[in-house]
Amino acid sequence: MSDGPGNRAPTYPRAPAMSRIDELTERIERLLLRHEELRRTNALLEQQLAVTLQERDSLRARLSAARARIDALIDRLPQPTSSSPEPDA
């Protein structure tokens, strides 16, 4: 068995491989930070949405109550008589 170039496992320079691993490590760390930031942002948006939905429901209830009051006032108005003549313009 000879020790020629065809029988050896290829050797790769260590520096580029470590550099690539370091780059990947940094990228993963940045992605993890971004993920956490997005989770916090999402939680805040969910809270804002809950508050907004509650406010919307409250405004709908107030609107419904106002409509009911207006309808009650309209019902109390005197009905126009059809026998009275219209004034000429």
C-alpha positions, 0 to 999 in steps of 0.5 A: 500500500502506498502513501500516494495522493490517491490514498489520503483523505482530502484535507481542508484548510481549518480557517475557512471552515471555522470562519463559516461556522462563526458566520453561521453562529452569528447569524443564528444568534441574530435570528434568535434575537429577531425571533424574540423581538418579534414575539414581544412585538406580537404579544404587544399587538395582541394586547392592543387588539384585545383593547381595540376589540373591547372598545369597539364592543363598547361603542357598538353597545352605546350606539345601540342604546342611542338608537333605542333612545332615538327610536323612543323619541320618534315614537313620542312625536305627534303623528301628522294629520293628513286632513290639514292642507299643505301650506303654499310655497 
